[in-house]
Amino acid sequence: MYSTLITKLAIVVTVGYLAWNHQHQIRESVATWLRQHGLQDSALMKAWIIFDQLISGVRCRLMVETNQTGLQKISETTHSLEEIRKTDPDVYDQLQRLGYAKKDVMPLLQ
């Protein structure tokens, strides 16, 4: 059940971020994760998505940092490069040039 919830969270957060019009879902997903781990009173210091180009697609990892736990990976999903190209051209360009990209999602959470 826990892994299913994390998988759903990963899909909502990653796809929501890529489309950028799901800001509310990202905020709610991170808030839900914090509550489920008893971290709702901990200061959320950083939140970002790391994109890594792989042979089979693009790995997307949602990361958060809190006062109590430090750095934590909330979720990991894989998407096609074509999907990234269509939804976030800036990330696509960075992936093509560098093989990875990093996007701050803290502004969506404040």
GUVO-183994 format. One line per 10 residues: their letters; for each residue x, y, z of C-alpha. Coordinates in Angstrom, 1 decimal. Each point is the difference from the previous one (the first is absolute). Layout:
residues N
A> X,Y,Z  ...
END
This chain:
residues 110
MYSTLITKLA> 0.0,0.0,0.0  2.8,2.4,0.9  1.8,-0.6,-3.4  -3.3,0.5,-1.9  -0.5,3.3,1.8  3.5,1.2,-0.8  -0.4,-1.1,-3.6  -3.2,2.0,-0.3  1.6,3.0,1.6  2.9,-0.2,-2.4
IVVTVGYLAW> -2.2,-0.1,-3.0  -2.1,2.9,1.2  3.0,2.1,1.0  2.2,-0.6,-3.0  -2.7,0.3,-2.6  -1.6,2.9,1.9  3.3,1.9,0.0  0.8,-0.7,-3.6  -3.4,1.4,-1.1  0.4,2.9,2.5
NHQHQIRESV> -3.8,0.4,0.2  -0.3,-2.4,2.9  1.7,2.2,2.6  -2.7,-0.8,2.6  0.5,-3.7,-0.4  3.7,0.3,0.6  -0.6,2.0,3.1  -2.5,-2.5,1.3  2.2,-3.0,-0.9  3.0,1.3,1.9
ATWLRQHGLQ> -2.2,1.1,2.9  -1.6,-3.5,0.1  3.4,-1.7,0.0  1.2,2.3,2.8  -3.1,-0.8,2.1  0.3,-3.8,-0.7  3.5,0.1,1.4  -0.8,2.2,3.0  1.9,2.9,-1.5  -2.7,2.6,-0.3
DSALMKAWII> 1.6,2.1,2.7  3.5,-0.3,-1.5  1.2,2.9,-2.2  0.0,-1.1,-3.6  3.3,1.5,-1.2  0.3,-1.1,-3.6  -2.0,-1.9,-2.6  1.1,-0.9,-3.5  -0.2,-2.5,-2.8  3.1,-1.5,-1.5
FDQLISGVRC> -0.2,-1.3,-3.6  2.7,-2.4,-1.2  0.1,-1.2,-3.6  0.2,-3.8,-0.2  0.2,-2.4,-3.0  -3.7,-0.9,0.5  -1.4,3.4,0.8  0.3,2.7,2.7  0.1,-0.7,3.7  -1.8,2.6,2.1
RLMVETNQTG> 0.7,0.1,3.7  -1.9,2.3,2.4  2.2,1.1,2.9  -0.8,1.9,3.1  2.1,1.3,2.9  -1.4,0.6,3.5  1.5,1.2,3.2  -0.8,-3.4,1.7  1.0,-2.5,-2.7  2.4,1.8,-2.2
LQKISETTHS> 0.0,-1.1,-3.7  -2.7,-2.5,-1.0  -1.0,-1.5,-3.3  -3.8,-0.1,0.0  -0.5,-1.8,-3.3  1.5,-1.1,-3.3  -1.6,-0.4,-3.4  1.1,-0.5,-3.6  -1.4,1.9,-3.0  0.8,0.0,-3.7
LEEIRKTDPD> 2.3,2.7,-1.4  -2.8,0.9,-2.4  -2.4,0.6,2.9  2.6,2.3,1.6  0.5,1.8,-3.3  -3.8,0.7,-0.3  -0.6,1.0,3.6  3.1,2.0,1.0  2.3,1.1,-2.9  2.5,1.6,2.5
VYDQLQRLGY> 0.6,-3.3,1.8  0.2,-1.8,-3.4  2.7,2.4,-1.2  2.0,-0.4,3.2  -0.3,-3.8,-0.3  1.2,0.1,-3.6  3.0,2.2,1.0  1.0,-1.4,3.4  -1.8,-3.3,0.4  -1.7,1.3,3.2
AKKDVMPLLQ> -2.1,2.9,1.2  -1.2,1.3,3.4  -3.1,2.0,0.6  -0.9,1.8,3.2  -3.6,-0.5,1.1  0.1,2.0,3.2  -1.8,3.0,-1.6  -2.9,-2.3,-0.6  -0.2,-1.0,3.7  0.1,3.5,1.5
END
